[in-house]
């Protein structure tokens, strides 16, 4: 699912980004921004997180806590990239 958002970017940054978007994504600036975010959080998002891993010996409470912590780490990393407080 896609969400429409508004970004504030300096004109010079937008121009450079649009040039790269033209080269890499046929001018699709949104795809370029998505690519940059995915590239930046690769190490965080690359590791899958599971709520119910039946092969795990971790008690359900600790498993859920670990899952929630991982979700928070990913959300925080994305917020930091986007400059959201």
MMTF fields as JSON, N, C-alpha, C and O atoms, coordinates in Angstrom:
{
  "mmtfVersion": "1.0.0",
  "mmtfProducer": "UNKNOWN",
  "numBonds": 339,
  "numAtoms": 340,
  "numGroups": 85,
  "numChains": 1,
  "numModels": 1,
  "chainsPerModel": [1],
  "groupsPerChain": [85],
  "chainIdList": ["A"],
  "bondAtomList": [4, 2, 8, 6, 12, 10, 16, 14, 20, 18, 24, 22, 28, 26, 32, 30, 36, 34, 40, 38, 44, 42, 48, 46, 52, 50, 56, 54, 60, 58, 64, 62, 68, 66, 72, 70, 76, 74, 80, 78, 84, 82, 88, 86, 92, 90, 96, 94, 100, 98, 104, 102, 108, 106, 112, 110, 116, 114, 120, 118, 124, 122, 128, 126, 132, 130, 136, 134, 140, 138, 144, 142, 148, 146, 152, 150, 156, 154, 160, 158, 164, 162, 168, 166, 172, 170, 176, 174, 180, 178, 184, 182, 188, 186, 192, 190, 196, 194, 200, 198, 204, 202, 208, 206, 212, 210, 216, 214, 220, 218, 224, 222, 228, 226, 232, 230, 236, 234, 240, 238, 244, 242, 248, 246, 252, 250, 256, 254, 260, 258, 264, 262, 268, 266, 272, 270, 276, 274, 280, 278, 284, 282, 288, 286, 292, 290, 296, 294, 300, 298, 304, 302, 308, 306, 312, 310, 316, 314, 320, 318, 324, 322, 328, 326, 332, 330, 336, 334],
  "bondOrderList": [1, 1, 1, 1, 1, 1, 1, 1, 1, 1, 1, 1, 1, 1, 1, 1, 1, 1, 1, 1, 1, 1, 1, 1, 1, 1, 1, 1, 1, 1, 1, 1, 1, 1, 1, 1, 1, 1, 1, 1, 1, 1, 1, 1, 1, 1, 1, 1, 1, 1, 1, 1, 1, 1, 1, 1, 1, 1, 1, 1, 1, 1, 1, 1, 1, 1, 1, 1, 1, 1, 1, 1, 1, 1, 1, 1, 1, 1, 1, 1, 1, 1, 1, 1],
  "groupList": [{"groupName": "UNK", "atomNameList": ["N", "CA", "C", "O"], "elementList": ["N", "C", "C", "O"], "formalChargeList": [0, 0, 0, 0], "bondAtomList": [1, 0, 2, 1, 3, 2], "bondOrderList": [1, 1, 2], "singleLetterCode": "X", "chemCompType": "L-PEPTIDE LINKING"}],
  "groupTypeList": [0, 0, 0, 0, 0, 0, 0, 0, 0, 0, 0, 0, 0, 0, 0, 0, 0, 0, 0, 0, 0, 0, 0, 0, 0, 0, 0, 0, 0, 0, 0, 0, 0, 0, 0, 0, 0, 0, 0, 0, 0, 0, 0, 0, 0, 0, 0, 0, 0, 0, 0, 0, 0, 0, 0, 0, 0, 0, 0, 0, 0, 0, 0, 0, 0, 0, 0, 0, 0, 0, 0, 0, 0, 0, 0, 0, 0, 0, 0, 0, 0, 0, 0, 0, 0],
  "groupIdList": [1, 2, 3, 4, 5, 6, 7, 8, 9, 10, 11, 12, 13, 14, 15, 16, 17, 18, 19, 20, 21, 22, 23, 24, 25, 26, 27, 28, 29, 30, 31, 32, 33, 34, 35, 36, 37, 38, 39, 40, 41, 42, 43, 44, 45, 46, 47, 48, 49, 50, 51, 52, 53, 54, 55, 56, 57, 58, 59, 60, 61, 62, 63, 64, 65, 66, 67, 68, 69, 70, 71, 72, 73, 74, 75, 76, 77, 78, 79, 80, 81, 82, 83, 84, 85],
  "secStructList": [7, 7, 7, 7, 7, 7, 7, 7, 7, 7, 2, 2, 2, 2, 2, 2, 2, 2, 2, 2, 2, 2, 2, 2, 2, 6, 6, 7, 2, 2, 2, 2, 2, 2, 2, 2, 2, 2, 2, 2, 6, 2, 2, 2, 2, 1, 1, 7, 7, 7, 1, 7, 7, 6, 6, 7, 7, 1, 7, 2, 2, 2, 2, 2, 2, 2, 2, 2, 2, 2, 2, 2, 2, 2, 2, 2, 2, 2, 2, 2, 2, 2, 6, 7, 7],
  "xCoordList": [0.85, 0.0, 0.899, 1.886, 0.569, 1.343, 0.59, -0.639, 1.372, 0.811, 1.42, 2.628, 0.593, 1.088, 1.533, 0.785, 2.776, 3.301, 3.926, 4.174, 4.168, 4.821, 6.186, 6.307, 7.214, 8.573, 9.029, 8.708, 9.77, 10.396, 11.867, 12.611, 12.277, 13.647, 14.167, 13.451, 15.422, 16.031, 16.033, 16.221, 15.825, 15.773, 17.011, 16.883, 18.197, 19.409, 19.447, 19.91, 18.96, 18.911, 17.889, 18.133, 16.751, 15.704, 16.224, 15.95, 16.963, 17.499, 18.458, 18.369, 19.376, 20.326, 19.589, 19.894, 18.623, 17.841, 17.052, 16.937, 16.511, 15.736, 16.638, 16.227, 17.865, 18.822, 19.092, 19.102, 19.31, 19.546, 18.294, 18.386, 17.132, 15.88, 15.707, 15.227, 16.098, 16.024, 16.917, 16.53, 18.117, 19.079, 18.654, 18.756, 18.181, 17.947, 16.524, 16.318, 15.54, 14.143, 13.257, 12.075, 13.81, 13.046, 12.31, 11.194, 12.942, 12.368, 11.435, 10.894, 11.227, 10.315, 11.024, 11.742, 10.814, 11.477, 11.063, 11.886, 9.813, 9.318, 10.059, 10.413, 10.292, 11.027, 12.469, 13.037, 13.051, 14.417, 14.487, 15.399, 13.55, 13.504, 13.313, 13.977, 12.421, 12.195, 13.475, 13.817, 14.175, 15.448, 16.457, 17.119, 16.573, 17.529, 17.21, 18.111, 15.942, 15.544, 15.827, 16.374, 15.457, 15.716, 17.21, 17.626, 18.0, 19.445, 20.009, 20.893, 19.51, 20.025, 19.668, 20.472, 18.491, 18.063, 18.251, 17.7, 19.014, 19.197, 19.597, 19.012, 20.561, 21.013, 19.965, 19.983, 19.062, 18.027, 16.84, 16.35, 16.383, 15.175, 15.471, 14.571, 16.714, 17.063, 16.776, 16.384, 16.962, 16.727, 15.229, 14.651, 14.605, 13.156, 12.839, 13.644, 11.653, 11.195, 9.905, 9.057, 9.769, 8.607, 7.975, 8.665, 6.679, 5.974, 5.927, 6.161, 5.633, 5.499, 6.425, 6.064, 7.581, 8.538, 8.426, 8.94, 7.754, 7.464, 8.715, 8.691, 9.8, 11.026, 11.817, 12.841, 11.348, 12.056, 11.763, 10.656, 12.763, 12.588, 12.356, 12.333, 12.183, 11.974, 10.529, 9.607, 10.315, 8.943, 8.16, 8.733, 6.866, 6.056, 6.172, 6.22, 6.218, 6.314, 7.613, 7.603, 8.745, 10.033, 10.071, 10.649, 9.447, 9.408, 8.648, 9.092, 7.502, 6.717, 7.462, 7.402, 8.158, 8.945, 10.056, 10.302, 10.727, 11.794, 11.224, 11.831, 10.053, 9.386, 9.054, 9.327, 8.471, 8.094, 9.335, 9.322, 10.409, 11.647, 12.194, 12.623, 12.184, 12.686, 11.844, 12.388, 10.528, 9.648, 9.969, 10.009, 10.198, 10.528, 11.857, 11.993, 12.851, 14.147, 14.005, 14.601, 13.216, 13.02, 12.289, 12.688, 11.229, 10.473, 11.351, 11.292, 12.167, 13.053, 14.09, 14.374, 14.654, 15.644, 15.035, 15.662, 13.833, 13.173, 12.845, 13.026, 12.365, 12.069, 13.333, 13.285, 14.465, 15.721, 16.147, 16.634, 15.97, 16.322, 15.474, 15.963, 14.201, 13.275, 13.27, 12.612, 13.992, 14.058, 12.785, 12.451, 12.077, 10.839, 11.185, 11.902, 10.68, 10.959, 10.013, 10.097],
  "yCoordList": [-1.166, 0.0, 1.233, 1.285, 2.192, 3.423, 4.547, 4.605, 5.429, 6.589, 7.833, 7.898, 8.805, 10.07, 10.936, 11.135, 11.458, 12.319, 13.549, 13.577, 14.538, 15.758, 15.852, 15.698, 16.105, 16.273, 17.688, 18.258, 18.25, 19.55, 19.312, 18.785, 19.705, 19.473, 20.765, 21.453, 21.086, 22.267, 22.106, 20.999, 23.196, 23.112, 22.455, 21.678, 22.758, 22.165, 20.65, 19.903, 20.204, 18.767, 18.099, 17.014, 18.747, 18.21, 18.08, 17.082, 19.069, 19.02, 17.846, 17.099, 17.688, 16.572, 15.235, 14.297, 15.163, 13.936, 13.623, 12.462, 14.645, 14.422, 13.927, 13.098, 14.436, 13.959, 12.466, 11.699, 12.059, 10.636, 9.809, 8.691, 10.356, 9.654, 9.472, 8.434, 10.483, 10.373, 9.246, 8.483, 9.146, 8.123, 6.718, 5.759, 6.621, 5.3, 4.778, 3.572, 5.672, 5.246, 5.953, 6.18, 6.296, 6.962, 8.196, 8.486, 8.915, 10.16, 10.031, 11.035, 8.823, 8.615, 8.976, 8.156, 10.201, 10.703, 9.914, 9.67, 9.519, 8.738, 7.409, 6.992, 6.752, 5.485, 5.705, 4.867, 6.829, 7.133, 7.331, 6.817, 8.059, 8.269, 6.923, 6.651, 6.092, 4.764, 3.943, 3.272, 3.993, 3.287, 3.751, 2.927, 5.072, 5.603, 5.148, 4.774, 5.177, 4.757, 3.27, 2.859, 2.47, 1.03, 0.736, -0.146, 1.457, 1.255, 1.645, 0.966, 2.72, 3.212, 2.302, 2.146, 1.699, 0.856, -0.625, -1.473, -0.942, -2.323, -3.243, -4.316, -2.859, -3.707, -3.929, -4.953, -3.0, -3.114, -3.915, -4.816, -3.589, -4.218, -5.582, -6.414, -5.822, -7.061, -8.294, -9.33, -8.2, -9.328, -9.424, -8.518, -10.515, -10.624, -10.768, -11.273, -10.314, -10.48, -11.288, -11.096, -12.171, -13.053, -12.953, -12.919, -12.907, -12.872, -14.268, -14.427, -15.255, -16.614, -17.556, -18.081, -17.764, -18.704, -19.99, -20.072, -20.987, -22.199, -22.994, -23.798, -22.789, -23.52, -22.862, -23.389, -21.733, -20.981, -21.537, -21.997, -21.486, -21.896, -20.696, -20.838, -19.516, -18.305, -18.29, -18.545, -17.999, -17.898, -16.832, -15.827, -17.046, -16.115, -14.653, -13.782, -14.357, -12.959, -12.333, -11.219, -13.044, -12.516, -12.402, -11.462, -13.372, -13.336, -12.105, -11.408, -11.841, -10.668, -9.382, -8.421, -9.353, -8.171, -7.932, -6.795, -9.015, -8.895, -8.414, -7.586, -8.937, -8.522, -7.032, -6.303, -6.584, -5.171, -4.275, -3.198, -4.713, -3.935, -3.792, -2.707, -4.881, -4.865, -3.923, -3.155, -3.979, -3.072, -1.625, -0.773, -1.345, 0.015, 0.469, 1.625, -0.436, -0.094, 0.29, 1.267, -0.478, -0.2, 1.125, 1.947, 1.337, 2.59, 3.784, 4.814, 3.653, 4.723, 5.027, 6.193, 3.99, 4.181, 4.927, 5.823, 4.562, 5.239, 6.667, 7.57, 6.895, 8.261, 9.124, 10.286, 8.562, 9.305, 9.678, 10.785, 8.775, 9.052, 10.195, 11.078, 10.159, 11.16, 12.441, 13.411, 12.462, 13.653, 13.901, 15.043, 12.822, 12.939, 12.791, 11.865, 13.699, 13.629, 12.692, 12.507],
  "zCoordList": [0.0, 0.0, 0.0, 0.733, -0.795, -0.875, -0.171, -0.172, 0.427, 1.107, 0.498, 0.272, 0.238, -0.282, 0.889, 1.846, 0.803, 1.844, 1.192, -0.014, 1.999, 1.533, 2.191, 3.406, 1.389, 1.903, 1.625, 0.583, 2.547, 2.336, 2.022, 2.848, 0.819, 0.363, -0.252, -0.979, 0.049, -0.555, -2.079, -2.582, -2.811, -4.271, -4.898, -5.844, -4.382, -4.956, -4.735, -5.597, -3.577, -3.29, -4.201, -4.729, -4.382, -5.262, -6.691, -7.358, -7.165, -8.521, -8.692, -9.666, -7.737, -7.801, -7.714, -8.45, -6.812, -6.664, -7.916, -8.308, -8.544, -9.77, -10.898, -11.71, -10.943, -11.951, -11.757, -12.72, -10.499, -10.221, -10.501, -11.006, -10.174, -10.454, -11.96, -12.416, -12.725, -14.187, -14.689, -15.575, -14.115, -14.529, -14.096, -14.86, -12.871, -12.283, -12.418, -12.552, -12.385, -12.31, -13.325, -13.067, -14.461, -15.527, -15.023, -15.455, -14.111, -13.619, -12.436, -11.974, -11.93, -10.808, -9.494, -8.921, -9.031, -7.826, -6.592, -5.709, -6.522, -5.389, -5.275, -4.172, -6.384, -6.374, -5.914, -5.213, -6.309, -5.896, -4.379, -3.732, -3.817, -2.362, -1.655, -0.654, -2.162, -1.596, -1.64, -0.667, -2.752, -2.906, -1.851, -1.221, -1.66, -0.687, 0.73, 1.482, 1.096, 2.439, 2.62, 3.643, 1.634, 1.73, 1.824, 2.576, 1.077, 1.108, 2.475, 2.997, 3.047, 4.322, 5.486, 6.405, 5.473, 6.59, 6.29, 6.992, 5.264, 4.832, 5.974, 6.127, 6.765, 7.862, 8.924, 9.606, 9.076, 10.103, 9.593, 10.275, 8.404, 7.883, 7.261, 7.151, 6.854, 6.174, 7.021, 6.484, 8.329, 9.213, 9.501, 10.102, 9.075, 9.311, 10.795, 11.577, 11.155, 12.535, 12.51, 11.639, 13.449, 13.515, 14.885, 15.904, 14.898, 16.18, 16.793, 17.991, 16.001, 16.534, 15.782, 14.728, 16.306, 15.742, 16.557, 17.672, 15.995, 16.756, 17.101, 18.033, 16.377, 16.67, 17.799, 18.236, 18.259, 19.29, 20.677, 20.961, 21.52, 22.915, 23.827, 25.049, 23.235, 24.015, 24.523, 23.747, 25.796, 26.304, 25.534, 25.112, 25.352, 24.546, 24.959, 24.091, 26.248, 26.699, 26.209, 25.686, 26.373, 25.918, 24.397, 23.851, 23.714, 22.249, 21.77, 20.857, 22.39, 22.007, 22.332, 21.565, 23.454, 23.813, 22.791, 22.389, 22.372, 21.367, 20.039, 19.358, 19.673, 18.434, 18.481, 17.527, 19.577, 19.706, 19.708, 19.111, 20.378, 20.394, 18.982, 18.589, 18.216, 16.836, 15.975, 15.182, 16.127, 15.388, 15.72, 14.832, 17.009, 17.437, 16.854, 16.451, 16.803, 16.215, 14.751, 14.296, 14.02, 12.6, 12.422, 11.597, 13.182, 13.08, 13.429, 12.759, 14.473, 14.897, 13.81, 13.536, 13.194, 12.139, 10.959, 10.395, 10.591, 9.46, 9.833, 9.017, 11.049, 11.495, 11.482, 11.078, 11.923, 11.917, 10.511, 10.281, 9.579, 8.187, 7.647, 6.942, 7.993, 7.466, 8.288, 7.91, 9.406, 10.243, 11.034, 11.347, 11.354, 12.13, 13.605, 13.984, 14.441, 15.887, 16.571, 17.785]
}
